[in-house]
């Protein structure tokens, strides 16, 4: 671990994630973080960005014309590790493949795979076009990082023949993001769902569950904040139900933090999943989640300790879980305390960085 002194981290997406990881790694190594600084600034609009001594930012919009300059910047920095956050988009994927190939003889190479198997819908169509380039890059790096055992299993089943083994594979956690100052939970039971509303997010399940709560007169409030085809399709149905607020459109990072603080919990009724940045954001703000038992979500949520798990597609089970929480403030406080402990321990960036340094 102590032998790693110079790291290039390249993040064409996941800007806050990459910045916080680079910041933690920089306690032990000099880090050059290649990122679209405009997008990073937008992530921290209306909130202060923490200081990151030891991190040098290099702006890149990841256009094809920038590849020679990027390769030169890597060479000049002389890293011991070149670490990409796996890109989406053909030009970015090609840039990763080229730089990993060029750097491979001179330094260690690593790749964080955020979605071992693409989400259904638009993500799957994009991933299908990128599959050959992604396979090329994944095959050439010396370390592959994935978020938890479930994501590792998904990767192995998708990319390797039986028996499923890859000695390069390492587990890491999705550290907390969008963390704000601690605030007390609301007096009434209130849940939030935010982000990009695609079919795999399970809004149809949440709608069926909330209709049950409304019919039973359960005192609860729900906010849906974000955009996407499922919110376009179902937003009016949600808005017609008691206690529901629909906030369509772009939601800034500062607004997301405020909305998480105004809720007791987040709800993630997903049909499928890999890891979840939404879950990391919830726990980073001392809030638990009621979520489907899919993908990497059960790797983070311990049922009854730092959240509740329900079976995917089970509207009755989701309604029962939400009704139980609405009636039990002590359980809500217990789960919030468990979420805070998870954020301070497993999802702490410094601990994540120390394990990653050892795994390089």
N, C-alpha and C positions, 0 to 999 in steps of 0.2 A: 504493500500500500504506500509506504513512504517513498518508494522509488518513482512514483508518478508526480512530476513537477510541472508539466506543461500539457494542457488539454485544449483542443479545439472542439467546441460544441456548436453544431449547426442545426438551426431550428427554423425550417420554412413554415412551420405551424406551431401551435402550443407555446406561444411566446412567453406568457407568464410562467408556465410550468418550467420551460427551459431556463428562464432567468433565475428563478428561485433555486433550481438545481445547480446552475453554474455558480451562483452566490455561495451555496453551501460547499461545493467542491473547492472554491477559491480560498477556503481557510487553509487548505493544504497544498494547493497548486495554482499556478497562474492559468487563467482561463480566457481564451478568446471566444467570445460568443458571437456567432454570425447569425443575424436576425434582421427582419424588417423592423427597424427602430420606430418607424411610424406606427406600425401595428402594436408594438410594445408600448409606446407612449399612449395609444388609444386605450390599451388595457388598463393603464393607470391614470386615465383622465379622471379628474375630480377626487383623486386620492393620492397620497404620497407613495412614491416608489422607494423601497428600502435601499439604503446604501449597500454597495457591492464592491468593497475594496478587493482588488485582485482580479476583477473581471474587466476585460476590455471589450467594448461593444464595436462590432463592425457592421455597418448597414448593408443589407443586400435585399433586393426585391426578387431575386431568384429568376431573372430573365436569362435567356440563352447567352446573350452577349456578355453576361457577368462571369461566365464560367472561367475564362482565363485569369481574370483578376482574383477570383476566389481561390483557384489553384495556387496562384502566386502568393496570396496572403497566408495560406496554409504552410507553404514551403518556408516562407520567411519566419513564421512563428516557431517552426521546428518542434511540433508537438510530439509527445510520447504517446498520446491517444488522440485519434480523430473519431468523434462520436456524433452520429447523425440521429435526429428525431425523424423517424421514417416519413418521407414526404408523400403527399397526394398531388397528382398532376404530373403529366408526362415530362415536361421540361425539368421540373424539380427532381423527379425520379432519375432522370438521365444524369443530372448534375451529381447526385449521390453516387450513382454507379461509377462515374468517371473518377471522382475524387477518391473514393474508396480504393479503386484499382490503382491509381497513381501513388497513393500514400501507403498502400499495403506493405511494400518492401522496406519502408523506413520507420513505421510506427505501428502501434496496435490500432485496430479499427473496431468500432462498436456501433450498434444500431439499436435504438429503442423502438420496438414494435408496439404501437398504441392500440391497434386493432388487428389481432392475429387473423381473424376472419372478418371480412367487411360486414357492416350492417346491411340489412336487406334494403332494397329500393335503390335510390340514387347512388349511395356509397358502393353498392355491389357492382353497379354498372361501370363506375369509374375504376374500381379495383380490377375488374376483368380486363380493361384496356391496359392497365399498368402491370398486370401479373408477370409477363416475361422479364421486365426490367427489375421488378421487385425481387423476383426469384434470383436473378443475377446478383444483386447487391446482397441479399440475405445469405447467399452461398459463399460470399467472399469476405465477410467481416469475421473477426476473430471472437467477438462476443455479441450475443443477442440478448437484450433485456426485455422482459415482458412483465406485465403487472399481475403477478399472482399465479397460483397453480392452475386455475381454470383456464387462464389465457395461454399458459404453457401447453396444456393439453390440447386446446384448440389449434395452436400452431403446429404441434407435432402431428395431429391427426390430418391436418390439411396439407402439410408439406412433406411429410416423410412416410415412406412405406413401413409397415410393421416389421420388426418391433420398433416402436416409436422412441428414438433416442437422438439426442444432439448434445454432445459434450460442451458445446459453446453456450448453451442456454443458461441464463441466470434470471432469478426472480428479483423484482424490485417493487416498491410501493408507489402508488400515485400520491405524491405529497399534497398537502393542503394548498388550495388556491382560493382567491377571492376572499381572503380572511379579513374581517373587520374587527373593530373594537367590540368586546363582549357587551351584549345588551340582554336585559331580561326578556323572557318569552311573553307573549300577549296574555291577557286575562282569559279571552275566549280561545277555544281550540281552533287553530288555523293551520292549514297546510298549503304548501306552494309546489307548483310544478313549473319549471322554466326551461328555456332553451329552444333548440330547433325541434319542431314538432313533426317528426316523421312517423310513418306507420308502425315501425318497430317500438316506438315509445309507449304504445298501449293506451292512447287516449280513449279508445272505444271501451276498454275495460274500466277505466276510471269513470267514464260517463255512466255506465251501467251501475257501478257501485254507488255513485253519488245519487242516482235516482232512488236507490234503495234507502240511503240515508235520509233523503228528503221525504220519502213516503213514511218513514218511521219518526220523523220529527227530531232527528238527532241534531243537537246544537253544534254546528261546525261551519267553518268558512273555508273556501278554497279560492286561490288565485292561480290562474294560468297566464304566464307571461312569456312572450316570445313570438315566433312566427314559424310557418311551415304548412305543408299541404293538409296535415291532419287538423290543425287549428282552423284553417280555412274551411274545412269540411264540417267540423263539429262545434266550432266556436259558438254559433247561435244556439245550438242545443244546450250547451253548458250555461250560456248566459240566461237562459230561461229558467234555470233551476235556482232555488233559494240559496243564498249564502255564497254564490259564485261570482267572482270578478274575472273578466277576461281582459287582459292587457296585451293587445297585439302589437307587433312591430319590434324594432330593435330595442334591446334593453342594455344600457351601459353597465360596465362592471360595478360602478358605484351604486347604481340602482339595484343590481342583483344583490349586492351585500345588504342593502337596506331591506329588500323584500325578504331575504332569508331571515334577517333579524326580527322582522315583523311576524314570522311564522313560528309555530311550535316544531314543525317537522316538514320535510320534503316528501313527496310521493313519487315513486318511480315504478309505475305499473308495466314495465317493459315486457314485450314478447320475447326479445332476444337482447343480448348485450355482450360486450367484452369487459373492459374496465369502465369506470365512470368518473369523469371529472366533476359531474354534478354532485356525486356522493362525497368526493373530497372537499368540495366547496361547503357542503352542508356541515360536515364535521369540523372544518376549519372555523366555522362560526358557532360551534357548540350546539348544533342541531342534528337530530337523528333523521333517519329515513324509514319510510314504509315502502318496501321494494320487492320486486319479483325475485324469486330464487333462480336467477339465470346468469350465465357467464361468470364474470369475476366478482359480481356483487356479493355472493356469500363468502368470498374470501375476505371481504372487509367487514360486512355486517355479521355480528354474532347475535342470533335471534334472542331477544329478551335482555340483551346486555347493552348494545349500542344502536339498536334499531329493531325492526320487525320484518320478517320475511313471509311472503305469501307465494303461492304457486302461480306461475304465469298463466294469464287468461282466466283466472278465478275471480270474477267480480264479487261473488258471494263472500269469499274469504277476505278480499280487500275491504269490503263494506264492514265485515265483522271486526277486522283489525282497527279500522278508523273509528267505528262506534265505540269500541272498547277504550281507545285512547281518549275520545271525547268525554267519557265518563270517569276517567281515572287520572287526575292531575299528578298523583304521586308517581304513577308509571311514566308519565311524560317527563317528569323531573329526573327520574332514575335513568331513562334512556338518554336524556340530554347530557347527564353527567358521564355516562359511558361513551358517548360520542366525543366529548372533550378529552377524555383519557386517551382514546384512540388517536385523536389529532396530535396530542402532546407526545405520544410514544411512537406507535408504528408509522404514522404519517408525518413525523417530524423530518424536515428536509436535511438537517445535519446528520441524523442517524441514517437516512437513505444514502447520503453522499459517502459516509464512511464505509458502508457496505459496498457501494459501487466501486470505490477506490480499491477495496480489497479484491473485488471480482474482476477488475480490468486485467 
